[in-house]
Amino acid sequence: MGQLARQKISPRSPELERDFQRDPVLGYEPEGSFGYIRCLEHGAPNQLIRWHYHEEYELHLIVETTGKVFVGDYIGRFEPGHLVLTGPRLPHNWISSELPEEGVLVRDIALQFSDGPLRQASEYLPELREALSLLERARHGIEFMGLSEQAYERIMKIRQSSGLQRFSEFAALLSLLARHQDYRLLSNVQLQSFEDDASLRQISEVVDYITANYANQFALIDIAKRVGMSESRFSRYFRRATGNTFTDFVNRLRVNRACQLLMETDQYVSTICYNVGFNNIANFNRRFMELKGLTPSDFRKQGEARYG
């Protein structure tokens, strides 16, 4: 068993939120009052504010306070109007930097929905397929800019309706999110579709291979040969599909994995450096700083704040 497999997993791992924990006292809609879409509203402090994940997608809107947001390996700032869609099993938390003594009555407004029913329905209702690319991007966390007021209005309409009208309002919200172009992914890289589907499938296979073998050393020429392309053609298609050069993609993947290890294990920074595929600590620190804006050690220190 390799050193990576023997890593010590600390209690810093995110908590899995289960359905029986969703108490209406905490802000969830009571059982039996909702169908496919479940709404949530809570203030701060609240037991729900913790480093956690769940099986559902969650659209999360902050309406009060400022502070730090943690989504996967992403650490950033939030303020009122902060709107994020997280995918299944993607850890997240929002920590307010300052709260009045009496707390805040409503800080978070959210809705949750599961993956399977929507995908299955899209097989029979082609109109729903518009949302599928949105769902794929959400697996890495999406922050939407300039959409908070419209999203708030839609969420309120969903909360106030039921039955088919509720689903109709939800579909309108999904369409709004899917068509909105001013957004950013908070963690990792998402493939972009283009005309040559065969080449896209090849690039997708390469991404899967790199993701599974990121700790190994491989050259661009070797990867290009795996899919029967020249270096130049492969580089062109890879950049078009991922938005990154091959080298940048590998570095991003390794740094993202390093972020996970920094947050969830007690491994030394130098150990993590080699476990994720970097050859020397100086290059690791440089690439980490370029992508995250702080050193691995500072990232680990800031990451501790996600527990509140």
C-alpha positions, -999 to 999 in steps of 0.1 A, spaced: 0 0 0 14 34 -10 21 64 12 -10 82 -2 -32 52 7 -18 52 43 -26 88 49 -41 97 82 -76 110 79 -83 135 106 -117 146 121 -116 176 97 -135 156 71 -169 171 61 -200 158 78 -226 140 57 -260 155 61 -288 129 62 -325 134 56 -335 126 92 -313 155 104 -334 181 84 -355 193 113 -381 220 105 -370 237 137 -337 244 120 -354 260 89 -363 231 66 -398 227 52 -416 201 72 -420 165 58 -451 162 36 -453 199 27 -430 195 -3 -423 172 -32 -392 171 -54 -379 205 -44 -373 213 -7 -367 248 6 -347 260 35 -343 293 53 -322 299 85 -305 326 104 -272 328 122 -260 313 145 -276 279 135 -266 243 138 -268 240 100 -238 263 96 -210 237 95 -186 220 70 -208 194 54 -221 178 22 -252 159 10 -265 139 -19 -286 167 -34 -279 198 -54 -283 230 -34 -289 266 -46 -277 288 -18 -284 326 -15 -269 347 13 -291 376 22 -273 390 53 -237 393 67 -203 390 52 -176 364 57 -157 335 42 -172 308 19 -158 273 16 -168 251 -14 -147 221 -20 -111 234 -21 -123 269 -28 -119 297 -1 -133 331 -8 -154 360 5 -192 364 5 -216 392 10 -254 397 7 -264 385 -28 -238 357 -29 -255 330 -50 -239 295 -54 -251 262 -68 -234 232 -53 -236 196 -66 -240 163 -48 -214 154 -22 -195 187 -27 -185 200 8 -195 236 16 -199 261 44 -204 299 49 -189 315 80 -200 350 89 -171 372 101 -192 394 124 -227 388 139 -247 411 162 -253 399 197 -289 390 189 -278 371 158 -294 373 123 -330 361 118 -325 351 81 -290 348 66 -294 319 42 -322 310 17 -317 277 -2 -334 250 -21 -324 214 -26 -332 189 -53 -319 155 -63 -301 144 -95 -318 112 -106 -354 123 -113 -344 153 -134 -321 133 -155 -346 105 -160 -373 130 -169 -350 146 -195 -351 113 -214 -388 118 -221 -389 156 -219 -362 171 -242 -369 206 -228 -353 196 -195 -320 187 -213 -312 224 -212 -303 220 -175 -280 190 -178 -248 210 -186 -257 233 -156 -259 202 -134 -225 190 -146 -209 223 -138 -225 224 -104 -205 194 -93 -176 218 -90 -197 247 -75 -209 276 -95 -210 312 -83 -235 334 -103 -229 371 -106 -256 397 -110 -285 372 -105 -293 374 -68 -325 396 -71 -340 374 -99 -331 342 -81 -346 355 -48 -379 363 -66 -380 328 -82 -371 310 -49 -399 329 -31 -424 319 -58 -413 283 -53 -417 285 -16 -452 300 -19 -465 274 -45 -472 237 -46 -478 209 -71 -473 216 -108 -470 253 -103 -441 248 -79 -423 226 -104 -431 252 -131 -414 279 -111 -385 256 -104 -381 249 -141 -381 286 -148 -353 291 -122 -333 263 -137 -336 279 -172 -325 312 -157 -294 297 -142 -286 276 -173 -287 306 -196 -268 330 -174 -233 336 -187 -217 356 -158 -205 328 -135 -174 311 -123 -166 276 -113 -152 274 -78 -133 242 -79 -118 222 -107 -123 224 -145 -154 216 -166 -153 203 -201 -168 225 -228 -186 209 -257 -178 217 -293 -186 204 -327 -162 175 -330 -179 150 -306 -154 122 -313 -125 144 -303 -144 156 -273 -149 120 -262 -112 114 -266 -103 144 -246 -128 133 -219 -111 99 -217 -78 117 -213 -92 138 -185 -104 107 -168 -70 91 -172 -52 121 -158 -76 124 -129 -70 88 -119 -32 90 -124 -24 126 -114 4 115 -90 23 98 -119 47 116 -143 36 118 -179 45 138 -209 22 155 -234 36 135 -262 27 102 -244 -8 113 -237 -13 125 -273 -2 90 -285 -29 74 -263 -56 90 -284 -38 88 -317 -32 126 -321 -2 147 -329 11 169 -301 -1 201 -318 -36 187 -326 -40 173 -291 -29 206 -275 -54 225 -296 -83 202 -288 -74 199 -251 -73 236 -246 -105 241 -265 -122 214 -244 -109 223 -209 -100 260 -212 -65 251 -201 -32 240 -216 -23 204 -208 4 215 -183 -20 240 -166 -47 214 -163 -24 189 -146 -11 215 -122 -46 226 -113 -57 190 -107 -26 184 -85 -31 216 -66 -68 208 -61 -59 174 -47 -33 190 -25 -60 214 -11 -81 184 -1 -52 167 16 -43 200 34 -78 203 47 -85 167 56 -52 152 67 -23 161 90 4 152 64 34 175 61 32 200 32 64 184 17 47 150 18 16 163 1 38 179 -25 53 146 -37 20 126 -31 2 147 -57 29 145 -83 51 175 -80 89 168 -82 101 196 -58 87 218 -31 97 251 -47 76 243 -79 47 231 -57 47 263 -36 50 285 -68 21 267 -86 0 267 -54 5 305 -49 -4 311 -86 -37 293 -84 -48 299 -48 -32 332 -40 -16 320 -8 9 293 4 -1 257 12 5 264 49 -16 296 49 -43 277 30 -44 250 57 -47 277 84 -75 295 66 -92 261 60 -96 256 97 -121 284 98 -147 264 78 -158 247 111 -167 281 126 
